[in-house]
Amino acid sequence: MTRIKPEDMNKLITASEAKTIASTAEADLEEMAVAACINTAANTGATEAVYAKPISAALQTKLKGKGYTITSPNPIARPGDVSVISWKSAE
């Protein structure tokens, strides 16, 4: 997860550095948003979290590898737009 530090936001980086950072930014930000959703729910005693945006296949695989289950709430107009991430059955 390469990011430009807040104190370096006014420094000009090379085009190559900008391209490298941008290439991973979307996936990194998605993972951080999902992690915040899960962690906020866990801190309130919940055993599942509702994430109201599509989750990429790569992140779904990573979540499942960490023991989470991912389902769509029923009924839903467009499957995949909203996900329920659960750790109810985690060991």
C-alpha positions as a Markdown table, in Angstrom:
| # | Residue | x | y | z |
|---|---|---|---|---|
| 1 | Met | 0.0 | 0.0 | 0.0 |
| 2 | Thr | 2.0 | 2.9 | -1.3 |
| 3 | Arg | 0.6 | 6.3 | -0.5 |
| 4 | Ile | 1.8 | 9.9 | -0.6 |
| 5 | Lys | 2.2 | 11.1 | 3.0 |
| 6 | Pro | 0.2 | 14.2 | 4.0 |
| 7 | Glu | 3.4 | 16.1 | 4.6 |
| 8 | Asp | 4.6 | 15.3 | 1.0 |
| 9 | Met | 1.4 | 16.4 | -0.8 |
| 10 | Asn | 3.0 | 19.6 | -2.0 |
| 11 | Lys | 6.1 | 17.9 | -3.4 |
| 12 | Leu | 6.3 | 17.1 | -7.0 |
| 13 | Ile | 6.9 | 13.4 | -7.7 |
| 14 | Thr | 7.9 | 11.8 | -10.9 |
| 15 | Ala | 5.3 | 10.6 | -13.5 |
| 16 | Ser | 6.5 | 7.1 | -12.9 |
| 17 | Glu | 5.9 | 7.4 | -9.1 |
| 18 | Ala | 2.4 | 8.9 | -9.7 |
| 19 | Lys | 1.5 | 6.0 | -12.1 |
| 20 | Thr | 2.6 | 3.4 | -9.6 |
| 21 | Ile | 0.7 | 5.0 | -6.8 |
| 22 | Ala | -2.4 | 5.4 | -8.9 |
| 23 | Ser | -2.3 | 1.8 | -10.1 |
| 24 | Thr | -3.0 | 0.4 | -6.6 |
| 25 | Ala | -5.0 | 3.3 | -5.1 |
| 26 | Glu | -8.5 | 2.0 | -6.1 |
| 27 | Ala | -8.0 | -1.5 | -4.6 |
| 28 | Asp | -6.3 | -0.1 | -1.5 |
| 29 | Leu | -9.1 | 2.4 | -0.9 |
| 30 | Glu | -11.7 | -0.2 | -1.4 |
| 31 | Glu | -10.0 | -2.5 | 1.1 |
| 32 | Met | -9.7 | 0.3 | 3.7 |
| 33 | Ala | -13.4 | 1.2 | 3.3 |
| 34 | Val | -14.5 | -2.4 | 3.7 |
| 35 | Ala | -12.2 | -2.9 | 6.7 |
| 36 | Ala | -13.6 | 0.3 | 8.3 |
| 37 | Cys | -17.1 | -1.0 | 7.8 |
| 38 | Ile | -16.3 | -4.4 | 9.3 |
| 39 | Asn | -14.3 | -3.0 | 12.2 |
| 40 | Thr | -17.0 | -0.4 | 13.1 |
| 41 | Ala | -19.7 | -3.2 | 13.2 |
| 42 | Ala | -17.5 | -5.4 | 15.3 |
| 43 | Asn | -16.8 | -2.6 | 17.8 |
| 44 | Thr | -20.6 | -2.3 | 18.3 |
| 45 | Gly | -21.0 | -6.1 | 19.0 |
| 46 | Ala | -22.4 | -7.0 | 15.5 |
| 47 | Thr | -21.5 | -10.2 | 13.8 |
| 48 | Glu | -22.1 | -8.8 | 10.3 |
| 49 | Ala | -21.8 | -5.6 | 8.3 |
| 50 | Val | -23.7 | -4.2 | 5.4 |
| 51 | Tyr | -21.5 | -2.7 | 2.7 |
| 52 | Ala | -23.5 | -0.7 | 0.2 |
| 53 | Lys | -21.2 | -0.7 | -2.8 |
| 54 | Pro | -20.0 | -3.5 | -5.1 |
| 55 | Ile | -17.0 | -5.4 | -3.8 |
| 56 | Ser | -14.3 | -6.5 | -6.3 |
| 57 | Ala | -13.7 | -10.2 | -6.9 |
| 58 | Ala | -10.2 | -9.8 | -5.6 |
| 59 | Leu | -11.3 | -8.4 | -2.3 |
| 60 | Gln | -14.1 | -10.9 | -2.0 |
| 61 | Thr | -11.5 | -13.7 | -2.4 |
| 62 | Lys | -9.3 | -12.0 | 0.3 |
| 63 | Leu | -12.2 | -11.7 | 2.7 |
| 64 | Lys | -13.3 | -15.3 | 2.2 |
| 65 | Gly | -9.6 | -16.3 | 2.8 |
| 66 | Lys | -9.8 | -14.5 | 6.2 |
| 67 | Gly | -12.9 | -16.4 | 7.2 |
| 68 | Tyr | -15.7 | -14.0 | 6.2 |
| 69 | Thr | -18.9 | -15.0 | 4.3 |
| 70 | Ile | -20.4 | -12.6 | 1.8 |
| 71 | Thr | -24.0 | -12.7 | 0.8 |
| 72 | Ser | -26.5 | -10.4 | -0.8 |
| 73 | Pro | -29.5 | -9.3 | 1.2 |
| 74 | Asn | -32.9 | -10.5 | -0.2 |
| 75 | Pro | -34.7 | -9.0 | -1.9 |
| 76 | Ile | -32.4 | -6.7 | -3.8 |
| 77 | Ala | -32.8 | -5.0 | -7.1 |
| 78 | Arg | -29.3 | -5.7 | -8.4 |
| 79 | Pro | -27.3 | -8.5 | -6.8 |
| 80 | Gly | -23.8 | -7.4 | -6.1 |
| 81 | Asp | -24.6 | -3.8 | -5.3 |
| 82 | Val | -25.0 | -4.4 | -1.6 |
| 83 | Ser | -23.1 | -7.1 | 0.4 |
| 84 | Val | -23.6 | -8.6 | 3.9 |
| 85 | Ile | -20.2 | -9.5 | 5.3 |
| 86 | Ser | -20.5 | -11.9 | 8.2 |
| 87 | Trp | -18.1 | -13.4 | 10.8 |
| 88 | Lys | -20.9 | -15.2 | 12.7 |
| 89 | Ser | -19.4 | -18.6 | 12.0 |
| 90 | Ala | -15.8 | -17.7 | 12.3 |
| 91 | Glu | -13.6 | -19.9 | 14.5 |
